[in-house]
Amino acid sequence: MTSTEFLPPMIEGVSASKVFLPKTSPAPDSVYQYLCQQFAHIAPAEWQQRFADGLIYDAAGNILTVDAPYNENSHVFYYRFLAHEIPVPFEHKVLFENEHLLVIDKPHFLTISPTGQYVQETLLVRLKKQTGNEFLTPIHRLDRETAGVVLFSKQVASRAIYQEMFAKREVKKTYHAIAPFHTDLTFPCYTRYRMEKGEPFYTMQVVEGKINSETEIDLIEHDAAWGKYELKPTTGKQHQLRLHLSSLGIAIKNDPFYPTVQHKREDDFSAPLQLLAKHLSFIDPLSGQAMAFSSHFELTL
């Protein structure tokens, strides 16, 4: 990076996205035309509004208009904002912070990173606005529906070191879940399945083949209908805990995906998924110190 390279500012917690303008034939008439072609899922009127709001920059930092010419082998920056977002009426808590890490207690219903219909109403953008640090990056993920402990990297220089902990499975994670109590199941038990993409595409399914997901499950307490379970995954597949419990015949309470998809309104916050990332621990790869964090949230029968 040269000292003269333009770095677009963070606006309302949103960092700019960078798009390369390749050599194409025929070349688009304008940057606007190319963006409409490249991102067909975004309405042309939305791109027009972003140009009108001064949210499109060229590589030198000049604000572009909707008729700005297409300059091949260069790049532009744009910002993503949504006209209408459903407010998520739950707040995160900071559990710990040091030079490298920010540890957050995430509430239910809050998506971690901008996606789909959420930008401002995401944990990452909230934290960027709160801290002013546009280099914040989640080191691992929790589903929108799942609450609990999640780690963010504060520095680009040390980010990969902490990401590697998760890749090497050096982080111990403990979850709590509320699910039906069945007298014919014995705990503790170990579930081992092969998981692949399911239908619809945003779900997962158990299939035959080499095992790629494993969870230790124990029963903490129960009443006649429900049990509170402790889950310790040794792998980190998408929806692993939700699918593993469902495959035992005890799908997590209020799960909208398993065993069957049940679409809910986006503004329905009445029945949170009863899954909580309760504890997380590891040896800090930089300091060598033992680190352990627990969510303040509790699941009850």
SELUM-207354 format. One record per atom (N, C-alpha, C, O): x, y, z. Coordinates in steps of 0.1 Angstrom, whole numbers, padded with zeros to 4 digits, always signed. Layout:
! residues N
XYZ;...
END
This chain:
! residues 301
+0008-0012+0000;+0000+0000+0000;+0009+0012+0000;+0018+0014+0008;+0006+0022-0009;+0014+0034-0009;+0007+0044+0000;-0004+0043+0004;+0015+0055+0003;+0010+0065+0013;-0002+0073+0007;-0009+0079+0014;-0003+0072-0007;-0013+0080-0013;-0026+0072-0016;-0036+0078-0022;-0026+0059-0013;-0038+0051-0016;-0049+0056-0008;-0048+0057+0004;-0061+0057-0014;-0073+0062-0007;-0079+0050+0001;-0081+0039-0003;-0081+0054+0014;-0088+0044+0023;-0102+0050+0027;-0102+0060+0034;-0112+0045+0022;-0126+0051+0024;-0129+0050+0039;-0126+0041+0046;-0136+0060+0044;-0139+0061+0058;-0150+0051+0062;-0158+0047+0053;-0151+0048+0075;-0162+0040+0079;-0174+0049+0082;-0172+0060+0088;-0186+0046+0077;-0198+0054+0079;-0208+0047+0087;-0213+0036+0082;-0212+0052+0098;-0222+0046+0106;-0219+0031+0109;-0228+0023+0109;-0207+0028+0112;-0203+0015+0115;-0201+0006+0103;-0198-0006+0105;-0203+0011+0091;-0203+0003+0079;-0190+0006+0071;-0187+0017+0068;-0182-0004+0069;-0169-0002+0061;-0173-0004+0046;-0182-0011+0042;-0165+0003+0038;-0167+0002+0023;-0163-0011+0018;-0154-0017+0022;-0170-0016+0007;-0167-0027+0000;-0159-0023-0013;-0162-0013-0018;-0150-0031-0017;-0141-0028-0029;-0145-0037-0040;-0146-0049-0039;-0147-0031-0052;-0151-0039-0064;-0141-0035-0075;-0139-0024-0079;-0135-0046-0081;-0125-0044-0092;-0133-0042-0105;-0143-0049-0107;-0129-0034-0114;-0135-0031-0127;-0126-0038-0138;-0116-0032-0142;-0129-0050-0142;-0120-0057-0151;-0122-0052-0165;-0131-0045-0169;-0113-0056-0174;-0114-0053-0188;-0124-0063-0194;-0122-0075-0193;-0134-0058-0200;-0145-0066-0206;-0148-0061-0219;-0146-0049-0223;-0154-0070-0227;-0159-0066-0241;-0172-0071-0243;-0174-0084-0243;-0182-0063-0246;-0181-0048-0247;-0180-0042-0233;-0185-0048-0223;-0173-0031-0231;-0172-0025-0218;-0185-0018-0214;-0192-0012-0223;-0188-0018-0202;-0200-0011-0197;-0199+0004-0200;-0188+0009-0201;-0210+0010-0202;-0210+0025-0204;-0206+0033-0192;-0201+0044-0193;-0209+0027-0180;-0207+0034-0168;-0204+0025-0156;-0207+0013-0157;-0199+0030-0145;-0198+0022-0133;-0211+0018-0128;-0213+0006-0124;-0221+0026-0129;-0235+0023-0125;-0240+0010-0133;-0245+0001-0127;-0238+0010-0146;-0242-0001-0154;-0235-0014-0150;-0241-0024-0149;-0222-0013-0147;-0215-0025-0143;-0220-0030-0130;-0221-0042-0128;-0222-0021-0120;-0227-0025-0107;-0240-0032-0108;-0243-0042-0101;-0249-0027-0116;-0262-0033-0118;-0261-0047-0124;-0268-0056-0121;-0251-0049-0134;-0249-0062-0140;-0243-0072-0130;-0246-0083-0129;-0233-0067-0122;-0225-0075-0113;-0233-0079-0101;-0232-0090-0096;-0242-0071-0096;-0250-0073-0085;-0265-0073-0089;-0272-0064-0084;-0269-0082-0097;-0283-0082-0102;-0294-0083-0091;-0305-0080-0094;-0290-0088-0080;-0300-0090-0069;-0303-0077-0062;-0313-0076-0054;-0295-0066-0065;-0298-0053-0060;-0305-0045-0070;-0300-0044-0081;-0316-0039-0066;-0324-0031-0076;-0317-0019-0081;-0309-0013-0073;-0318-0016-0094;-0311-0004-0100;-0314+0009-0092;-0306+0017-0091;-0327+0010-0087;-0331+0022-0079;-0322+0023-0067;-0319+0034-0062;-0318+0012-0061;-0310+0012-0049;-0296+0017-0052;-0290+0025-0045;-0290+0013-0064;-0277+0018-0068;-0278+0033-0071;-0269+0041-0068;-0289+0037-0078;-0291+0051-0081;-0291+0059-0068;-0286+0070-0067;-0297+0054-0057;-0298+0061-0045;-0284+0062-0038;-0281+0072-0032;-0276+0051-0039;-0263+0052-0033;-0254+0062-0040;-0246+0069-0034;-0255+0063-0054;-0248+0074-0061;-0253+0087-0056;-0245+0096-0054;-0266+0089-0055;-0272+0102-0051;-0267+0106-0037;-0266+0118-0034;-0265+0096-0029;-0261+0098-0015;-0246+0100-0013;-0241+0102-0002;-0239+0099-0024;-0224+0101-0024;-0217+0089-0017;-0207+0091-0010;-0222+0077-0020;-0217+0065-0013;-0209+0056-0023;-0206+0045-0019;-0205+0061-0034;-0197+0054-0044;-0184+0063-0047;-0185+0074-0051;-0172+0057-0044;-0160+0064-0046;-0151+0057-0057;-0153+0044-0058;-0143+0064-0064;-0133+0058-0072;-0121+0055-0064;-0120+0058-0052;-0110+0049-0070;-0098+0045-0063;-0091+0057-0057;-0083+0055-0047;-0093+0069-0063;-0086+0080-0057;-0094+0088-0047;-0089+0097-0041;-0106+0083-0044;-0114+0089-0033;-0124+0099-0038;-0130+0106-0031;-0126+0100-0052;-0136+0109-0057;-0149+0103-0056;-0151+0091-0060;-0159+0111-0052;-0173+0106-0052;-0178+0106-0066;-0177+0116-0074;-0184+0094-0070;-0188+0092-0084;-0203+0095-0085;-0211+0094-0076;-0207+0100-0097;-0221+0102-0100;-0226+0090-0108;-0218+0082-0113;-0239+0089-0110;-0245+0078-0117;-0240+0076-0131;-0241+0065-0137;-0235+0087-0138;-0230+0086-0151;-0215+0086-0152;-0209+0088-0163;-0208+0083-0141;-0194+0082-0141;-0189+0071-0151;-0195+0060-0150;-0179+0074-0159;-0175+0064-0169;-0168+0052-0163;-0163+0053-0152;-0169+0041-0170;-0162+0028-0166;-0148+0028-0170;-0144+0029-0182;-0139+0028-0160;-0124+0027-0162;-0119+0014-0159;-0117+0010-0147;-0116+0006-0169;-0112-0008-0167;-0098-0009-0160;-0090+0001-0160;-0097-0020-0153;-0085-0023-0145;-0083-0013-0133;-0071-0010-0129;-0094-0007-0128;-0093+0001-0117;-0103-0005-0107;-0108-0016-0108;-0106+0002-0096;-0116-0003-0087;-0124+0009-0081;-0120+0020-0082;-0136+0005-0075;-0144+0015-0069;-0148+0009-0055;-0147-0003-0052;-0153+0018-0046;-0157+0015-0033;-0172+0018-0032;-0177+0029-0038;-0180+0010-0025;-0194+0013-0023;-0197+0009-0008;-0191+0001-0002;-0208+0016-0003;-0213+0013+0010;-0227+0006+0009;-0235+0010+0000;-0229-0003+0018;-0242-0010+0018;-0251-0005+0029;-0247-0006+0041;-0262+0001+0026;-0272+0005+0036;-0285+0000+0031;-0288+0000+0019;-0294-0003+0040;-0308-0007+0037;-0317+0004+0041;-0316+0010+0052;-0327+0006+0032;-0337+0017+0035;-0345+0013+0047;-0349+0022+0055;-0349+0000+0049;-0357-0004+0060;-0352-0016+0066;-0351-0027+0060;-0348-0015+0079;-0344-0027+0087;-0353-0028+0099;-0357-0019+0106;-0356-0041+0102;-0364-0044+0114;-0355-0042+0127;-0345-0050+0128;-0358-0033+0136;-0350-0032+0148;-0350-0045+0156;-0360-0051+0158;-0338-0048+0161;-0336-0060+0170;-0336-0054+0184;-0326-0048+0188;-0346-0057+0192;-0347-0050+0205;-0339-0057+0217;-0344-0057+0228;-0327-0061+0214;-0319-0068+0224;-0305-0062+0223;-0300-0060+0212;-0298-0061+0234;-0285-0055+0235;-0274-0066+0238;-0277-0075+0245;-0262-0063+0232;-0251-0072+0236;-0244-0066+0248;-0247-0055+0253;-0235-0074+0254;-0227-0070+0265;-0213-0073+0263;-0209-0083+0257;-0204-0064+0267;-0189-0067+0266;-0185-0074+0278;-0186-0070+0289;-0179-0086+0276;-0175-0095+0287;-0160-0092+0290;-0156-0094+0301;-0152-0089+0279;-0138-0087+0281;-0132-0080+0269;-0137-0081+0258;-0121-0072+0272;-0114-0065+0261;-0100-0064+0265;-0097-0060+0276;-0091-0066+0255;-0077-0063+0257;-0072-0057+0243;-0080-0053+0235;-0059-0057+0242;-0053-0051+0230;-0057-0058+0217;-0058-0052+0206;-0060-0071+0218;-0062-0080+0206;-0077-0084+0205;-0082-0086+0193;-0084-0086+0216;-0097-0093+0216;-0108-0084+0221;-0106-0076+0230;-0120-0087+0216;-0132-0081+0222;-0141-0093+0223;-0145-0100+0214;-0145-0096+0236;-0154-0108+0238;-0168-0103+0242;-0170-0094+0251;-0178-0108+0234;-0191-0102+0235;-0201-0113+0239;-0200-0125+0235;-0211-0109+0247;-0223-0118+0250;-0234-0114+0241;-0240-0104+0242;-0236-0122+0231;-0246-0119+0220;-0260-0123+0224;-0262-0134+0228;-0270-0114+0222;-0284-0119+0224;-0289-0127+0213;-0284-0127+0202;-0300-0133+0215;-0308-0140+0205;-0312-0130+0194;-0314-0118+0197;-0314-0135+0182;-0320-0127+0171;-0310-0117+0165;-0315-0110+0156;-0298-0115+0169;-0289-0105+0164;-0279-0112+0155;-0270-0120+0160;-0280-0110+0142;-0270-0115+0132;-0256-0109+0135;-0255-0098+0138;-0246-0117+0133;-0232-0113+0136;-0228-0103+0126;-0223-0092+0129;-0228-0106+0113;-0223-0097+0102;-0234-0094+0092;-0244-0101+0091;-0232-0082+0085;-0242-0078+0075;-0245-0089+0065;-0236-0095+0059;-0257-0092+0063;-0262-0102+0053;-0277-0100+0051;-0284-0097+0060;-0281-0103+0039;-0295-0103+0036;-0302-0089+0040;-0298-0079+0034;-0311-0090+0048;-0319-0078+0052;-0314-0071+0064;-0321-0062+0069;-0302-0074+0068;-0296-0067+0080;-0282-0062+0077;-0273-0068+0072;-0281-0049+0081;-0268-0042+0080;-0265-0035+0094;-0257-0039+0102;-0273-0024+0096;-0272-0017+0109;-0275-0026+0121;-0269-0025+0131;-0285-0035+0119;-0290-0043+0130;-0282-0056+0130;-0288-0067+0130;-0269-0055+0130;-0260-0066+0132;-0250-0063+0143;-0247-0052+0146;-0245-0074+0149;-0236-0072+0160;-0223-0065+0156;-0218-0056+0163;-0217-0069+0144;-0205-0063+0139;-0206-0048+0137;-0198-0040+0141;-0217-0043+0130;-0219-0029+0128;-0221-0021+0141;-0217-0010+0143;-0229-0027+0150;-0231-0021+0163;-0218-0019+0170;-0216-0008+0176;-0209-0029+0170;-0197-0028+0177;-0187-0018+0170;-0180-0011+0177;-0187-0018+0157;-0179-0008+0150;-0183+0006+0153;-0175+0015+0155;-0196+0009+0154;-0201+0022+0158;-0198+0025+0172;-0194+0036+0176;-0198+0015+0181;-0196+0017+0195;-0181+0020+0198;-0177+0028+0206;-0172+0013+0190;-0158+0013+0193;-0150+0023+0184;-0139+0027+0187;-0156+0025+0172;-0149+0033+0162;-0138+0025+0155;-0130+0030+0147;-0137+0012+0157;-0127+0003+0152;-0132-0004+0140;-0140-0014+0141;-0128+0000+0128;-0134-0006+0116;-0126-0019+0112;-0130-0026+0102;-0116-0023+0120;-0109-0035+0118;-0115-0047+0126;-0110-0058+0125;-0125-0044+0133;-0131-0055+0141;-0136-0066+0131;-0142-0063+0121;-0133-0078+0135;-0138-0090+0127;-0141-0101+0136;-0133-0105+0145;-0153-0108+0134;-0156-0120+0142;-0146-0131+0139;-0143-0134+0128;-0141-0137+0150;-0131-0148+0148;-0139-0162+0146;-0133-0171+0139;-0151-0163+0151;-0159-0174+0148;-0173-0170+0147;-0176-0158+0148;-0183-0179+0145;-0197-0175+0142;-0207-0181+0152;-0204-0192+0157;-0217-0174+0154;-0229-0180+0160;-0241-0177+0151;-0241-0166+0145;-0251-0186+0150;-0263-0183+0142;-0270-0171+0148;-0268-0168+0160;-0278-0165+0139;-0286-0154+0144;-0295-0158+0156;-0297-0150+0165;-0300-0170+0155;-0309-0175+0166;-0302-0178+0179;-0309-0179+0189;-0289-0180+0179;-0282-0185+0190;-0276-0173+0198;-0271-0164+0192;-0277-0174+0211;-0271-0164+0220;-0258-0169+0226;-0255-0181+0225;-0250-0160+0232;-0238-0164+0239;-0225-0157+0235;-0225-0147+0229;-0215-0164+0239;-0201-0158+0239;-0195-0159+0224;-0196-0170+0218;-0191-0148+0220;-0184-0148+0206;-0172-0138+0207;-0173-0128+0213;-0161-0142+0200;-0149-0134+0200;-0147-0126+0188;-0150-0131+0177;-0142-0114+0189;-0139-0105+0178;-0124-0101+0179;-0118-0099+0190;-0118-0101+0167;-0104-0096+0166;-0104-0081+0164;-0112-0076+0157;-0095-0074+0172;-0094-0060+0171;-0083-0055+0161;-0083-0044+0157;-0073-0064+0158;-0062-0060+0150;-0060-0070+0139;-0061-0082+0140;-0057-0064+0127;-0054-0073+0116;-0041-0081+0118;-0041-0093+0114;-0031-0076+0125;-0018-0082+0126;-0020-0096+0134;-0012-0105+0131;-0028-0096+0144;-0029-0108+0152;-0042-0117+0149;-0044-0127+0155;-0050-0113+0140;-0062-0120+0137;-0060-0134+0133;-0067-0143+0139;-0051-0137+0124;-0049-0151+0119;-0045-0160+0131;-0048-0172+0130;-0037-0155+0140;-0033-0163+0151;-0045-0169+0159;-0045-0180+0163;-0055-0160+0162;-0066-0164+0169;-0076-0173+0160;-0082-0182+0166;-0077-0170+0148;-0085-0178+0139;-0079-0192+0138;-0087-0202+0137;-0066-0193+0139;-0060-0206+0138;-0063-0215+0150;-0064-0227+0149;-0066-0209+0162;-0070-0217+0173;-0083-0225+0170;-0084-0236+0174;-0092-0218+0164;-0105-0225+0160;-0103-0235+0150;-0109-0246+0150;-0094-0232+0140;-0092-0242+0129;-0085-0254+0135;-0087-0265+0130;-0077-0253+0145;-0070-0264+0151;-0078-0271+0162;-0073-0280+0169;-0090-0266+0165;-0099-0271+0175;-0092-0270+0189;-0093-0279+0197;-0085-0259+0192;-0079-0256+0204;-0088-0249+0214;-0084-0246+0226;-0100-0245+0210;-0109-0237+0218;-0120-0247+0223;-0126-0254+0215;-0122-0247+0236;-0132-0255+0242;-0145-0247+0243;-0145-0237+0249;-0156-0253+0237;-0169-0246+0237;-0179-0255+0244;-0180-0267+0241;-0187-0248+0253;-0198-0255+0259;-0211-0247+0257;-0211-0235+0259;-0221-0255+0252;-0234-0248+0250;-0244-0254+0259;-0243-0266+0264;-0255-0247+0262;-0266-0252+0269;-0278-0251+0259;-0279-0243+0250;-0287-0261+0261;-0299-0261+0252;-0311-0267+0260;-0309-0276+0269;-0323-0262+0257;-0335-0268+0262;-0342-0276+0251;-0344-0271+0240;-0344-0288+0253;-0350-0297+0244;-0359-0308+0251;-0358-0309+0263;-0368-0315+0244;-0376-0325+0251;-0368-0335+0259;-0357-0338+0255;-0374-0339+0270;-0368-0350+0278;-0375-0363+0274;-0387-0365+0275;-0366-0373+0270;-0371-0386+0267;-0365-0396+0276;-0352-0397+0277;-0373-0404+0282;-0367-0414+0292;-0359-0425+0285;-0352-0432+0292;-0361-0427+0272;-0354-0438+0266;-0341-0434+0261;-0334-0443+0255;-0336-0422+0263;-0323-0418+0259;-0314-0418+0271;-0318-0414+0282;-0302-0422+0269;-0292-0423+0280;-0281-0413+0278;-0275-0411+0267;-0277-0406+0289;-0267-0396+0288;-0257-0398+0299;-0260-0404+0310;-0244-0394+0297;-0239-0387+0285;-0238-0396+0273;-0237-0408+0274;-0239-0390+0261;-0237-0397+0249;-0229-0389+0239;-0227-0377+0241;-0225-0396+0229;-0217-0389+0218;-0224-0391+0205;-0226-0402+0201;-0227-0380+0198;-0233-0381+0185;-0223-0379+0174;-0215-0369+0175;-0222-0387+0165;-0213-0386+0154;-0220-0388+0141;-0226-0399+0138;-0220-0378+0132;-0227-0379+0120;-0219-0373+0108;-0210-0365+0111;-0223-0376+0096;-0218-0369+0085;-0229-0359+0081;-0241-0363+0078;-0225-0346+0080;-0235-0335+0077;-0231-0329+0064;-0220-0327+0061;-0242-0327+0056;-0240-0320+0043;-0251-0310+0042;-0261-0310+0049;-0251-0301+0031;-0261-0292+0029;-0274-0299+0026;-0275-0310+0020;-0285-0293+0031;-0298-0299+0029;-0307-0290+0020;-0302-0281+0013;-0320-0293+0021;-0330-0286+0014;-0340-0281+0024;-0346-0289+0031;-0343-0268+0025;-0337-0257+0017;-0322-0255+0019;-0317-0261+0028;-0316-0247+0010;-0301-0246+0010;-0295-0241+0023;-0284-0244+0026;-0303-0234+0031;-0298-0229+0044;-0299-0238+0055;-0296-0235+0067;-0303-0251+0053;-0303-0261+0063;-0292-0271+0060;-0286-0272+0050;-0291-0280+0070;-0281-0291+0069;-0289-0304+0071;-0300-0304+0076;-0283-0315+0067;-0289-0328+0069;-0278-0339+0072;-0267-0337+0069;-0283-0350+0078;-0274-0361+0081;-0275-0370+0069;-0286-0374+0065;-0263-0375+0064;-0262-0384+0053;-0253-0395+0056;-0245-0395+0066;-0253-0405+0048;-0243-0416+0050;-0229-0412+0045;-0228-0403+0037;-0219-0417+0051;-0206-0414+0047;-0196-0411+0059;-0200-0413+0071;-0184-0407+0056;-0174-0405+0066;-0179-0394+0076;-0184-0383+0072;-0178-0397+0089;-0182-0387+0099;-0174-0374+0099;-0162-0375+0097;-0181-0363+0099;-0174-0350+0099;-0180-0341+0110;-0176-0329+0111;-0188-0346+0120;-0193-0338+0131;-0194-0347+0143;-0199-0358+0142;-0191-0341+0155;-0191-0349+0167;-0194-0340+0179;-0189-0329+0180;-0203-0345+0187;-0208-0337+0199;-0209-0346+0211;-0215-0357+0210;-0204-0341+0223;-0207-0348+0235;-0219-0341+0242;-0219-0329+0243;-0229-0349+0246;-0241-0344+0251;-0244-0350+0265;-0243-0362+0267;-0247-0341+0274;-0251-0346+0288;-0264-0339+0292;-0267-0328+0287;-0270-0345+0301;-0283-0339+0307;-0280-0333+0320;-0275-0339+0329;-0283-0320+0321;-0280-0312+0333;-0292-0314+0343;-0290-0317+0355;-0304-0312+0338;-0316-0313+0347;-0328-0315+0338;-0327-0313+0326;-0339-0319+0344;-0351-0321+0336;-0364-0321+0344;-0363-0323+0356;-0375-0319+0338;-0388-0321+0344;-0395-0331+0335;-0389-0338+0328;-0408-0332+0337;-0415-0343+0329;-0415-0341+0314;-0415-0351+0307;-0414-0328+0310;-0414-0326+0295;-0401-0322+0289;-0398-0325+0278;-0393-0314+0296;-0382-0307+0290;-0369-0311+0298;-0369-0313+0310;-0358-0311+0290;-0345-0313+0296;-0336-0301+0293;-0337-0294+0283;-0326-0298+0302;-0316-0289+0299;-0303-0296+0297;-0299-0304+0305;-0297-0294+0285;-0286-0303+0280;-0273-0294+0279;-0273-0283+0276;-0262-0301+0282;-0249-0295+0280;-0243-0302+0268;-0242-0314+0267;-0238-0293+0259;-0233-0298+0246;-0219-0293+0244;-0216-0281+0246;-0210-0303+0241;-0196-0299+0239;-0192-0304+0225;-0188-0316+0223;-0193-0296+0215;-0189-0300+0201;-0174-0300+0200;-0166-0292+0205;-0169-0310+0193;-0155-0311+0190;-0152-0307+0175;-0141-0306+0171;-0163-0305+0168;-0162-0300+0154;-0171-0288+0153;-0179-0285+0163;-0170-0280+0142;-0178-0268+0142;-0186-0266+0129;-0185-0256+0122;-0194-0276+0125;-0202-0276+0113;-0214-0266+0116;-0219-0265+0127;-0219-0260+0105;-0230-0252+0105;-0242-0260+0111;-0245-0271+0106;-0249-0254+0120;-0261-0260+0126;-0259-0273+0133;-0268-0281+0135;-0246-0276+0137;-0243-0289+0142;-0251-0293+0154;-0257-0304+0154;-0252-0285+0164;-0259-0288+0176;-0274-0290+0174;-0280-0299+0179;-0279-0281+0165;-0293-0282+0163;-0297-0295+0155;-0307-0301+0158;-0289-0299+0146;-0292-0311+0138;-0289-0323+0146;-0296-0333+0145;-0278-0323+0155;-0275-0335+0163;-0287-0338+0172;-0291-0349+0174;-0292-0328+0179;-0303-0330+0189;-0315-0334+0181;-0323-0343+0186;-0318-0328+0170;-0330-0332+0162;-0329-0346+0158;-0339-0353+0157;-0317-0351+0154;-0315-0364+0149;-0317-0375+0161;-0319-0386+0158;-0316-0370+0173;-0319-0379+0185;-0334-0379+0188;-0338-0386+0197;-0341-0371+0180;-0355-0370+0183;-0359-0360+0194;-0370-0359+0199;-0349-0351+0197;-0352-0341+0207;-0347-0327+0202;-0337-0321+0206;-0354-0322+0192;-0351-0309+0185;-0351-0298+0196;-0360-0298+0205;-0342-0289+0195;-0342-0277+0204;-0355-0269+0204;-0360-0267+0194;-0359-0265+0216;-0371-0258+0217;-0371-0245+0209;-0361-0238+0209;-0381-0243+0201;-0383-0231+0193;-0374-0231+0181;-0371-0220+0175;-0369-0242+0177;-0360-0243+0165;-0369-0241+0152;-0377-0250+0150;-0367-0231+0144;-0375-0229+0132;-0371-0237+0120;-0377-0237+0110;-0359-0244+0121;-0354-0252+0110;-0355-0267+0112;-0357-0274+0102;-0354-0272+0124;-0353-0286+0126;-0363-0291+0136;-0365-0284+0146;-0370-0302+0134;-0368-0311+0122;-0374-0306+0109;-0371-0312+0099;-0383-0296+0109;-0389-0291+0097;-0388-0276+0097;-0388-0270+0108;-0387-0270+0086;-0386-0255+0085;-0400-0249+0087;-0410-0253+0081;-0400-0240+0096;-0412-0232+0099;-0409-0218+0099;-0403-0212+0108;-0413-0211+0088;-0410-0197+0086;-0417-0188+0096;-0429-0190+0098;-0410-0179+0102;-0415-0170+0112;-0413-0156+0106;-0404-0153+0098;-0422-0146+0110;-0420-0132+0106;-0407-0127+0112;-0403-0131+0124;-0400-0119+0105;-0387-0113+0109;-0388-0105+0122;-0379-0103+0129;-0400-0099+0124;-0402-0091+0136;-0409-0099+0148;-0414-0093+0157;-0409-0112+0147;-0414-0120+0157;-0403-0125+0166;-0395-0134+0163;-0402-0118+0178;-0391-0121+0188;-0396-0129+0200;-0390-0129+0210;-0408-0135+0198;-0415-0141+0210;-0410-0154+0214;-0412-0158+0226;-0403-0161+0206;-0399-0175+0209;-0384-0177+0205;-0382-0184+0195;-0374-0173+0213;-0360-0175+0209;-0356-0189+0209;-0361-0197+0218;-0348-0193+0200;-0342-0206+0200;-0335-0209+0213;-0327-0200+0218;-0338-0220+0220;-0332-0222+0233;-0319-0229+0232;-0317-0241+0236;-0309-0222+0226;-0295-0226+0224;-0286-0214+0228;-0288-0203+0224;-0277-0217+0237;-0268-0207+0243;-0254-0212+0243;-0250-0222+0248;-0245-0203+0237;-0230-0206+0238;-0226-0201+0252;-0223-0189+0254;-0226-0210+0261;-0225-0207+0276;-0210-0204+0280;-0208-0194+0287;-0201-0213+0276;-0187-0211+0280;-0178-0213+0268;-0180-0220+0259;-0166-0206+0269;-0156-0207+0259;-0143-0205+0266;-0141-0195+0274;-0133-0214+0263;-0120-0213+0270;-0109-0217+0260;-0111-0225+0251;-0097-0211+0262;-0085-0214+0254;-0073-0209+0261;-0074-0201+0270;-0061-0213+0256;-0049-0208+0260;-0045-0197+0250;-0044-0199+0238;-0044-0185+0255;-0041-0173+0246;-0028-0176+0238;-0017-0178+0245;-0028-0176+0225;-0015-0180+0217;-0005-0169+0218;+0007-0172+0215;-0008-0157+0222;+0002-0147+0224;+0007-0145+0238;+0020-0144+0240;-0001-0146+0248;+0003-0144+0262;+0006-0157+0269;+0013-0157+0279;+0000-0168+0264;+0002-0181+0271;-0008-0182+0283;-0007-0192+0290;-0016-0172+0285;-0025-0173+0296;-0038-0181+0293;-0042-0181+0282;-0043-0187+0304;-0056-0194+0302;-0067-0184+0302;-0068-0176+0311;-0076-0185+0292;-0087-0175+0291;-0100-0183+0292;-0101-0193+0285;-0110-0178+0299;-0122-0184+0300;-0133-0174+0301;-0132-0164+0309;-0144-0176+0294;-0155-0166+0294;-0168-0173+0295;-0170-0184+0289;-0178-0167+0302;-0191-0173+0303;-0202-0163+0300;-0201-0151+0304;-0212-0167+0294;-0224-0159+0291;-0232-0156+0304;-0233-0164+0312;-0237-0144+0304;-0246-0140+0315;-0260-0145+0313;-0268-0145+0323;-0263-0149+0301;-0276-0154+0298;-0278-0168+0305;-0268-0175+0306;-0290-0171+0308;-0293-0185+0313;-0306-0190+0306;-0315-0183+0304;-0306-0203+0304;-0317-0210+0299;-0324-0218+0310;-0317-0224+0318;-0337-0217+0311;-0344-0223+0322;-0355-0233+0316;-0360-0230+0305;-0358-0243+0324;-0368-0253+0319;-0382-0246+0319;-0392-0252+0316;
END
